[in-house]
């Protein structure tokens, strides 16, 4: 995955360097906390809930550079045996594997606000990397045998698009809500250590919302 990390870094640097600087009067930045709720098709996961730190730096009158670090402490990898072509015991409880993920993302967004500066809407897109770790999982099969599956997920590349709105609450506090879509460019390797079966999980899409509260520092 090293080439993806390199592409991520180079693309981010290019985006930052190509954006005209903000004037001294309009520079501003913010920092806050957010909650992410993203859903998928069930292959490999139905939903991922994460929390993180995020912020923005104004580049000029219309463009802002955003960044975030999010962590999901636990999400389900649905029906792990099915992912390697094994039929689990239908009379047994559905067995999902547990995973964790830590994502770092940057994006450029274009913004437009009200004359009073109370409301602001925005849209944008960016890149990120997501470090995923999946626990080993075992369980019974209908023929009386067991499965014991290992997953090497590694680092995913994220392609992100978002659209949302912000409202200045009072003083320096800002509420943000956004719709978000994340394309995960992945190459998970799965192996059942009992049967020797192998498979992979390729790219998948997650979409949903994030809600956060920011502390904003206006330009001098």
SERO-4910 file (N, C-alpha, C, O; in steps of 0.05 Angstrom, whole numbers):
BEGIN
 pado doro    nc1    nc2    nc3   cac1   cac2   cac3    cc1    cc2    cc3    oc1    oc2    oc3
  Unk    A     16    -24      0      0      0      0     17     26      0      6     47      0
  Unk    A     43     23      0     60     47      2     54     67    -20     55     91    -16
  Unk    A     49     58    -45     45     76    -67     20     92    -63     18    115    -72
  Unk    A      0     81    -48    -24     97    -43    -18    119    -23    -28    141    -25
  Unk    A     -2    113     -3      5    133     17     21    156      3     16    179      9
  Unk    A     39    149    -15     54    169    -30     35    186    -46     38    211    -47
  Unk    A     16    173    -60     -3    189    -77    -20    207    -59    -25    230    -67
  Unk    A    -27    198    -36    -43    214    -17    -27    239     -9    -37    261     -9
  Unk    A     -2    235     -1     14    257      8     19    278    -14     17    302    -10
  Unk    A     26    268    -38     31    286    -60      6    301    -69      8    325    -74
  Unk    A    -17    288    -69    -41    301    -77    -49    323    -57    -58    345    -64
  Unk    A    -45    317    -31    -51    336    -11    -33    361    -13    -43    383    -11
  Unk    A     -7    356    -17     11    378    -19      5    396    -43      6    420    -42
  Unk    A     -3    383    -66    -10    398    -90    -35    415    -85    -36    438    -94
  Unk    A    -54    404    -71    -79    419    -65    -73    443    -48    -83    465    -53
  Unk    A    -57    440    -28    -50    462    -10    -34    483    -25    -40    507    -22
  Unk    A    -15    475    -41      2    494    -55    -13    509    -77     -6    532    -83
  Unk    A    -33    497    -89    -47    509   -111    -69    528   -102    -79    544   -119
  Unk    A    -77    528    -77    -98    546    -67    -86    573    -61    -67    575    -46
  Unk    A    -98    595    -72    -88    622    -66    -90    627    -36   -110    619    -24
  Unk    A    -71    641    -24    -72    647      4    -95    666     11   -103    682     -5
  Unk    A   -104    663     36   -125    682     45   -112    708     52    -88    710     59
  Unk    A   -128    729     51   -118    755     60   -115    755     90   -126    739    104
  Unk    A    -99    774     99    -93    775    128   -119    780    144   -122    771    166
  Unk    A   -139    794    131   -163    801    145   -182    777    146   -199    776    164
  Unk    A   -180    758    128   -200    736    126   -190    709    136   -206    690    137
  Unk    A   -164    707    144   -155    681    153   -170    673    178   -174    689    196
  Unk    A   -178    647    179   -191    636    203   -185    606    204   -178    594    184
  Unk    A   -189    595    228   -186    566    231   -204    557    253   -214    573    269
  Unk    A   -210    531    253   -227    520    274   -217    492    281   -202    479    267
  Unk    A   -227    482    304   -219    456    315   -242    445    331   -255    460    346
  Unk    A   -248    419    328   -271    408    344   -271    378    344   -252    364    336
  Unk    A   -294    368    353   -299    339    356   -323    332    339   -342    348    336
  Unk    A   -323    307    328   -346    299    311   -352    269    316   -335    253    324
  Unk    A   -377    262    309   -387    235    309   -394    227    281   -409    242    267
  Unk    A   -384    204    271   -390    194    244   -407    169    246   -401    151    261
  Unk    A   -428    168    229   -445    144    227   -446    138    197   -460    152    182
  Unk    A   -432    116    188   -432    109    160   -442     80    157   -438     63    174
  Unk    A   -456     76    135   -468     49    130   -459     38    103   -451     53     85
  Unk    A   -460     11    100   -453     -2     76   -473    -24     68   -494    -25     80
  Unk    A   -466    -40     49   -484    -61     39   -483    -86     55   -499   -104     50
  Unk    A   -464    -89     74   -461   -114     89   -437   -130     80   -430   -149     93
  Unk    A   -425   -123     57   -401   -137     48   -380   -116     44   -379   -102     23
  Unk    A   -362   -112     63   -358   -129     86   -372   -120    112   -372   -135    132
  Unk    A   -385    -97    112   -397    -87    137   -423    -72    132   -427    -61    110
  Unk    A   -440    -71    152   -465    -57    150   -462    -28    160   -474    -10    148
  Unk    A   -447    -24    181   -445      3    192   -418      6    207   -408    -13    219
  Unk    A   -408     30    207   -384     38    221   -389     64    236   -396     84    223
  Unk    A   -387     63    262   -390     87    279   -363     95    289   -348     78    300
  Unk    A   -356    120    286   -329    129    295   -331    157    307   -351    171    303
  Unk    A   -311    164    322   -309    191    334   -281    202    328   -262    187    324
  Unk    A   -280    228    327   -254    239    320   -251    269    324   -269    283    333
  Unk    A   -227    278    317   -220    307    319   -219    317    290   -209    303    272
  Unk    A   -230    341    285   -228    352    258   -226    383    260   -230    395    281
  Unk    A   -218    394    237   -214    423    236   -211    433    208   -211    418    189
  Unk    A   -209    460    206   -208    472    180   -189    496    181   -185    508    202
  Unk    A   -176    502    158   -160    526    155   -168    540    130   -168    529    108
  Unk    A   -176    566    132   -185    581    109   -162    587     91   -142    597    100
  Unk    A   -165    580     65   -144    585     45   -148    611     30   -129    626     25
  Unk    A   -173    618     24   -180    643     12   -210    649     17   -221    636     35
  Unk    A   -222    667      3   -249    675      9   -270    653      4   -291    653     15
  Unk    A   -263    633    -13   -282    612    -20   -273    584    -13   -290    566     -9
  Unk    A   -247    580    -10   -237    553     -6   -225    549     21   -211    566     32
  Unk    A   -230    525     32   -220    518     59   -208    490     58   -217    472     44
  Unk    A   -186    487     72   -173    460     75   -183    447    101   -180    459    123
  Unk    A   -195    424     99   -204    409    122   -188    385    128   -175    374    110
  Unk    A   -188    376    152   -173    351    160   -188    338    183   -204    351    197
  Unk    A   -184    312    186   -197    297    208   -181    272    215   -168    260    197
  Unk    A   -182    264    240   -171    239    249   -194    225    264   -203    235    285
  Unk    A   -204    202    253   -227    188    265   -219    160    273   -202    147    260
  Unk    A   -231    150    295   -226    123    304   -252    108    309   -269    118    323
  Unk    A   -254     84    298   -276     66    304   -265     44    321   -249     28    313
  Unk    A   -275     43    346   -265     23    365   -275     -5    360   -263    -24    369
  Unk    A   -298     -7    346   -308    -34    340   -329    -32    318   -348    -16    320
  Unk    A   -326    -48    297   -348    -51    277   -348    -81    268   -328    -95    271
  Unk    A   -371    -89    258   -375   -118    251   -367   -122    221   -374   -107    204
  Unk    A   -351   -144    217   -347   -154    190   -368   -177    187   -365   -198    199
  Unk    A   -388   -172    171   -412   -189    171   -407   -217    159   -394   -220    138
  Unk    A   -417   -237    173   -417   -265    164   -389   -272    152   -387   -277    128
  Unk    A   -370   -272    169   -342   -275    161   -337   -301    146   -321   -301    127
  Unk    A   -351   -323    153   -346   -348    139   -356   -346    110   -343   -358     92
  Unk    A   -377   -332    105   -388   -329     77   -368   -315     59   -367   -320     35
  Unk    A   -352   -297     70   -332   -282     54   -311   -300     42   -298   -292     23
  Unk    A   -307   -324     54   -287   -342     42   -301   -366     29   -289   -386     23
  Unk    A   -328   -364     24   -342   -384     10   -351   -408     27   -357   -429     16
  Unk    A   -352   -404     54   -361   -426     71   -389   -420     81   -396   -397     88
  Unk    A   -406   -440     82   -433   -437     92   -434   -443    122   -429   -466    130
  Unk    A   -439   -423    139   -440   -429    168   -464   -445    176   -483   -449    160
  Unk    A   -463   -456    200   -485   -472    210   -510   -454    213   -510   -435    228
  Unk    A   -532   -461    198   -556   -444    199   -570   -444    226   -585   -426    232
  Unk    A   -564   -465    242   -577   -466    268   -561   -452    290   -570   -449    312
  Unk    A   -537   -444    282   -520   -430    301   -524   -399    299   -534   -390    278
  Unk    A   -516   -385    319   -517   -356    319   -499   -345    296   -477   -355    292
  Unk    A   -509   -324    283   -493   -311    262   -467   -301    274   -467   -288    294
  Unk    A   -444   -308    261   -418   -301    271   -406   -280    254   -400   -284    230
  Unk    A   -401   -257    266   -387   -235    253   -360   -231    267   -356   -237    290
  Unk    A   -341   -222    251   -315   -215    262   -316   -186    271   -332   -170    262
  Unk    A   -298   -178    289   -296   -151    300   -272   -137    288   -250   -149    286
  Unk    A   -276   -112    281   -254    -96    270   -251    -69    283   -270    -59    295
  Unk    A   -228    -57    279   -224    -29    288   -211    -14    264   -199    -26    246
  Unk    A   -214     12    264   -203     28    242   -195     56    252   -209     68    268
  Unk    A   -173     66    241   -165     93    247   -159    107    220   -142     98    205
  Unk    A   -173    129    215   -172    142    189   -161    171    192   -167    185    211
  Unk    A   -144    178    173   -134    206    171   -142    216    144   -137    204    123
  Unk    A   -156    239    143   -166    250    118   -161    280    116   -159    294    136
  Unk    A   -157    288     91   -156    317     85   -173    322     60   -177    304     44
  Unk    A   -184    346     58   -201    352     36   -202    383     31   -195    398     49
  Unk    A   -209    390      7   -214    418      1   -244    422     -2   -258    405    -13
  Unk    A   -255    444      9   -283    449      7   -288    478     -1   -273    496      6
  Unk    A   -309    481    -17   -318    508    -25   -341    515     -7   -359    499     -2
  Unk    A   -342    540      2   -363    547     21   -377    573     12   -366    589     -3
  Unk    A   -401    576     22   -417    600     17   -435    605     41   -447    586     52
  Unk    A   -436    630     50   -450    636     75   -471    658     72   -473    671     51
  Unk    A   -486    662     94   -506    683     95   -492    710     99   -468    711    107
  Unk    A   -506    731     93   -494    758     97   -487    763    126   -468    777    132
  Unk    A   -503    752    144   -498    757    173   -475    739    183   -465    743    206
  Unk    A   -467    718    168   -446    701    177   -456    679    196   -439    665    208
  Unk    A   -482    676    199   -493    656    218   -493    628    206   -486    609    219
  Unk    A   -502    627    181   -504    601    167   -483    600    145   -475    620    133
  Unk    A   -473    575    140   -454    570    119   -458    542    108   -459    523    123
  Unk    A   -460    539     81   -461    513     70   -435    508     54   -421    527     46
  Unk    A   -429    482     50   -403    475     38   -405    449     23   -423    432     29
  Unk    A   -387    445      4   -384    419     -9   -354    415    -15   -339    435    -17
  Unk    A   -346    390    -17   -317    386    -22   -311    356    -27   -328    339    -27
  Unk    A   -285    352    -30   -275    325    -35   -246    323    -27   -232    342    -26
  Unk    A   -238    298    -21   -210    295    -12   -201    266    -11   -214    248    -22
  Unk    A   -179    262      2   -166    236      4   -160    229     33   -159    247     50
  Unk    A   -155    203     38   -147    195     64   -136    167     64   -136    153     44
  Unk    A   -126    159     87   -117    131     91   -131    121    116   -136    135    135
  Unk    A   -137     95    116   -151     82    138   -136     56    146   -134     38    130
  Unk    A   -126     56    170   -112     32    180   -133     14    194   -145     21    214
  Unk    A   -136    -11    183   -157    -29    192   -144    -54    204   -125    -65    194
  Unk    A   -156    -63    226   -147    -87    240   -171   -104    246   -190    -95    259
  Unk    A   -171   -129    236   -194   -148    240   -185   -171    258   -164   -183    253
  Unk    A   -201   -177    279   -194   -199    296   -198   -226    282   -216   -228    264
  Unk    A   -183   -246    289   -187   -273    280   -215   -283    290   -223   -275    311
  Unk    A   -228   -300    274   -254   -309    282   -258   -339    275   -251   -347    253
  Unk    A   -269   -354    294   -274   -382    289   -303   -389    296   -316   -373    310
  Unk    A   -313   -412    286   -340   -420    291   -347   -447    278   -330   -458    264
  Unk    A   -371   -457    282   -379   -483    271   -390   -482    243   -400   -461    234
  Unk    A   -387   -504    228   -399   -508    202   -420   -530    203   -419   -546    221
  Unk    A   -438   -532    183   -459   -552    184   -449   -581    184   -462   -598    195
  Unk    A   -425   -586    173   -415   -613    172   -401   -622    198   -389   -643    199
  Unk    A   -402   -605    218   -389   -611    243   -361   -601    246   -350   -601    268
  Unk    A   -349   -592    224   -323   -580    225   -325   -551    235   -346   -540    239
  Unk    A   -302   -539    238   -300   -511    247   -286   -495    226   -271   -506    209
  Unk    A   -290   -469    226   -273   -451    211   -257   -433    230   -265   -429    252
  Unk    A   -235   -424    220   -217   -407    235   -204   -387    215   -185   -394    202
  Unk    A   -215   -363    214   -209   -345    193   -191   -322    203   -196   -310    224
  Unk    A   -170   -317    187   -152   -295    192   -156   -274    170   -158   -282    147
  Unk    A   -156   -249    178   -159   -227    158   -136   -208    161   -129   -198    182
  Unk    A   -123   -203    138   -102   -182    137   -114   -159    120   -115   -161     95
  Unk    A   -122   -138    134   -135   -116    120   -116    -93    113   -116    -83     90
  Unk    A    -98    -86    131    -78    -67    125    -88    -38    122   -107    -30    136
  Unk    A    -77    -24    103    -83      5     99    -99      8     74    -92     -1     52
  Unk    A   -122     22     77   -139     29     55   -135     58     46   -128     75     62
  Unk    A   -139     63     20   -141     90     10   -170     99     10   -188     84      2
  Unk    A   -175    123     20   -203    134     21   -206    156      0   -189    174     -1
  Unk    A   -228    156    -15   -236    177    -32   -262    188    -21   -282    173    -20
  Unk    A   -263    213    -13   -285    224      2   -298    247    -12   -285    264    -23
  Unk    A   -325    248    -11   -341    271    -20   -360    278      2   -371    261     16
  Unk    A   -366    304      5   -383    313     27   -398    338     19   -388    354      3
  Unk    A   -421    342     32   -437    367     29   -451    371     55   -462    353     67
  Unk    A   -450    396     65   -462    400     91   -467    430     97   -466    447     80
  Unk    A   -473    435    123   -480    462    132   -469    467    159   -465    448    175
  Unk    A   -462    492    165   -453    500    191   -470    523    201   -480    540    186
  Unk    A   -473    524    228   -487    546    240   -471    556    264   -463    541    281
  Unk    A   -466    582    264   -453    595    287   -473    596    310   -494    608    307
  Unk    A   -466    583    332   -484    582    355   -482    608    372   -502    623    374
  Unk    A   -459    612    383   -455    636    399   -425    639    403   -411    619    408
  Unk    A   -416    664    402   -387    668    406   -371    653    385   -373    657    361
  Unk    A   -354    634    395   -336    619    377   -346    591    371   -332    577    357
  Unk    A   -369    583    381   -379    556    377   -394    553    350   -411    570    344
  Unk    A   -388    532    335   -401    527    310   -411    498    309   -396    480    316
  Unk    A   -435    494    300   -446    467    296   -444    460    267   -451    476    249
  Unk    A   -435    435    261   -432    426    233   -446    399    230   -445    382    247
  Unk    A   -460    396    207   -472    371    199   -468    367    170   -470    386    154
  Unk    A   -461    342    161   -455    338    133   -462    309    125   -461    291    141
  Unk    A   -470    307    100   -472    281     87   -445    274     75   -431    291     64
  Unk    A   -437    248     77   -410    240     68   -411    213     55   -426    195     63
  Unk    A   -395    210     34   -391    184     20   -362    179     20   -345    196     13
  Unk    A   -354    154     26   -326    145     27   -323    120     10   -335     99     16
  Unk    A   -307    122    -11   -299     98    -26   -274     87    -14   -253    101    -14
  Unk    A   -275     62     -4   -252     49      8   -238     32    -13   -249     13    -23
  Unk    A   -214     40    -21   -198     25    -40   -182      5    -23   -162     13    -10
  Unk    A   -190    -20    -23   -179    -39     -4   -170    -65    -18   -176    -69    -42
  Unk    A   -156    -81     -4   -147   -107    -14   -144   -126     10   -121   -135     16
  Unk    A   -166   -132     24   -164   -150     47   -158   -178     37   -168   -187     17
  Unk    A   -141   -192     52   -135   -220     47   -146   -237     69   -139   -234     93
  Unk    A   -164   -256     62   -176   -274     82   -167   -303     78   -164   -311     55
  Unk    A   -163   -317     99   -155   -345     98   -168   -361    120   -166   -354    144
  Unk    A   -181   -383    113   -191   -402    132   -168   -422    138   -161   -437    121
  Unk    A   -158   -422    162   -134   -438    169   -141   -468    173   -123   -484    176
  Unk    A   -167   -474    172   -175   -503    174   -177   -515    146   -164   -535    141
  Unk    A   -192   -502    128   -196   -513    101   -175   -504     81   -171   -516     60
  Unk    A   -161   -482     87   -142   -470     68   -155   -452     48   -141   -441     31
  Unk    A   -181   -448     50   -194   -430     31   -184   -401     34   -179   -392     56
  Unk    A   -182   -387     11   -173   -359     12   -192   -342     -5   -205   -352    -24
  Unk    A   -194   -317      2   -210   -298    -14   -200   -270     -8   -183   -266      9
  Unk    A   -211   -250    -22   -204   -222    -18   -229   -206    -16   -250   -213    -26
  Unk    A   -226   -183     -3   -247   -162     -3   -236   -138    -17   -216   -126     -8
  Unk    A   -249   -131    -39   -239   -108    -55   -254    -82    -46   -263    -80    -23
  Unk    A   -255    -63    -64   -265    -37    -57   -294    -38    -48   -310    -55    -57
  Unk    A   -301    -21    -29   -329    -19    -19   -335     10    -12   -317     26     -7
  Unk    A   -361     16    -12   -370     44     -7   -385     45     19   -402     28     25
  Unk    A   -379     66     35   -394     73     59   -405    101     55   -392    118     44
  Unk    A   -429    105     65   -441    132     64   -457    137     89   -467    119    102
  Unk    A   -460    163     95   -475    170    119   -472    199    127   -471    216    109
  Unk    A   -470    204    153   -469    231    163   -447    234    184   -438    215    196
  Unk    A   -439    259    187   -424    266    211   -435    291    223   -445    309    209
  Unk    A   -434    293    250   -443    317    265   -421    324    284   -409    307    298
  Unk    A   -414    350    285   -393    359    302   -397    387    313   -413    402    303
  Unk    A   -381    393    333   -380    420    345   -352    431    343   -333    417    350
  Unk    A   -349    455    333   -323    468    329   -320    493    345   -339    507    351
  Unk    A   -295    498    353   -287    524    364   -273    539    343   -252    530    333
  Unk    A   -283    563    335   -272    577    313   -257    602    322   -265    617    340
  Unk    A   -234    606    309   -217    630    313   -217    646    287   -207    637    267
  Unk    A   -229    670    289   -230    687    265   -204    700    260   -187    703    278
  Unk    A   -200    709    235   -175    722    227   -173    749    241   -192    762    249
  Unk    A   -148    757    244   -143    783    258   -146    806    238   -143    829    246
***
